[in-house]
Amino acid sequence: MMNDLAVKLSQRVERIKPSPTFAISARADELTAAGKPVINLSVGEPDFDTPQHIKDAAIKAIQAGATKYTAIDGIKELKQAIVDKFKRENQLTYMPSQILVSVGAKHSIYNLFAAVLNEGDEVIFAAPYWVSYPDMTLLTDGVPVPVKTTFAQHFKLQPEALEAAITPRTRIVLLNSPSNPTGIAYSLDELKALGEVIKRHPHVLVASDDIYEHSLFSKPFCNILNACPELYDRAVIINGVSKSYAMTGWRIGYAAGPAKVIAAMKKVQSQSTSNPTACSQYATIAALEGDQQCIKTMRKAYQERHDFVISELKTMPGISVVPSDGTFYTFPCVEGLYNKEAGINSDLDVAEFLLTEANLAVVPGSAFGTPGHIRLCFTTSMENLVEAVKRLRKAATLLKGKVTL
Ligand SMILES: Cc1ncc(COP(=O)(O)O)c(C=O)c1O
């Protein structure tokens, strides 16, 4: 018999839910295993393999004995490579003491929250948001404060809305540009306007999740510190190699910021995971310092796929879409597909319909705090996308035709 008392869970874990995007991918995999010809447009990771020179660096490191604990915050050579990367690509100057290497950018964000949030402290971010922001906030005793943005605003946080959301309990404003799930990026001027608001509230830290930095199709990349250097002493920049170098499984992310905050994040890491995997750190040096052609190759492929999918979506009944500035996501509005007779009354229903009737796995916008939309990833071949778009058009036409199913 199960001992209920012994297996009682913490309030902390009861507050959060598992990542919905992983859950949908798992369901798509199950259906595929059962023989269904599912095309999975729910996976937020590059479909490219990690470049060979990066793999080689890891193999060489293992053979040379990089199989032991390293410094908690990352090996010196990697921290220096990250310092150099910030200087070269972002015009930002950091000392190695301002850098912490962690087990993915997700871990970097978690460490930040754990290091600076007290119970009831608020974290502001724009909705649509990356699925993990609210739950990571809850897991670290904070209060998520999603600020709604609209399709007409191209899902960008407006300065007035940010001002209205800031309270004495606000601890962090978290920005993500280009964004998962919308693919939209802020301009330097838009970031300046947000920076002006943050400057007026000296108790607020700003965090910039730059994980999609290298996926911008034509705009140059900029973050809040490029726009507002005055915020340097209260800004934490988060980045990593998962998306830029097709290294999701290697689990390396990093944070740069005020030495005091970084030291506190390191303390959290020292009592949880210790160092990130040793050979992955060597692979990351090769990624940051080696040939950067892979970034261009992937970006070109994402852009071609994006342009194809967007041009198709624009001509589908019941669907409206804002073109992305970068990433491998698009976040179309599907409210026009709701069909009472067919029992399709929400984005969840649309996603379920697409999975069961069209063998298409997509993530409902509700998972990103924005009902009425779905997220499509172009992390699959053009051939698959051509077929996926055909199925989507058929499903949309069926629903718009008010067919009773
Ligand atoms: C906005 C955003 N931030 C962070 C991450 C996490 O990246 P990592 O694999 O480095 O943990 C993701 C991954 O999907 C993401 O979309």
PDBQT file of the ligand as one rigid body, heavy atoms in Angstrom, charges set to zero:
ROOT
HETATM    1  C1  LIG A 501      13.490  31.790 -24.849  1.00  0.00    +0.000 C 
HETATM    2  C2  LIG A 501      14.327  30.635 -24.420  1.00  0.00    +0.000 A 
HETATM    3  N1  LIG A 501      15.230  30.798 -23.443  1.00  0.00    +0.000 NA
HETATM    4  C3  LIG A 501      15.989  29.786 -23.019  1.00  0.00    +0.000 A 
HETATM    5  C4  LIG A 501      15.884  28.528 -23.571  1.00  0.00    +0.000 A 
HETATM    6  C5  LIG A 501      16.722  27.406 -22.991  1.00  0.00    +0.000 C 
HETATM    7  O1  LIG A 501      17.839  27.105 -23.716  1.00  0.00    +0.000 OA
HETATM    8  P1  LIG A 501      18.888  26.036 -23.181  1.00  0.00    +0.000 P 
HETATM    9  O2  LIG A 501      18.795  24.854 -24.066  1.00  0.00    +0.000 OA
HETATM   10  O3  LIG A 501      20.220  26.726 -23.301  1.00  0.00    +0.000 OA
HETATM   11  O4  LIG A 501      18.580  25.716 -21.756  1.00  0.00    +0.000 OA
HETATM   12  C6  LIG A 501      14.952  28.291 -24.584  1.00  0.00    +0.000 A 
HETATM   13  C7  LIG A 501      14.763  26.939 -25.141  1.00  0.00    +0.000 C 
HETATM   14  O5  LIG A 501      13.789  26.616 -25.770  1.00  0.00    +0.000 OA
HETATM   15  C8  LIG A 501      14.166  29.374 -25.025  1.00  0.00    +0.000 A 
HETATM   16  O6  LIG A 501      13.264  29.220 -26.011  1.00  0.00    +0.000 OA
ENDROOT
TORSDOF 0
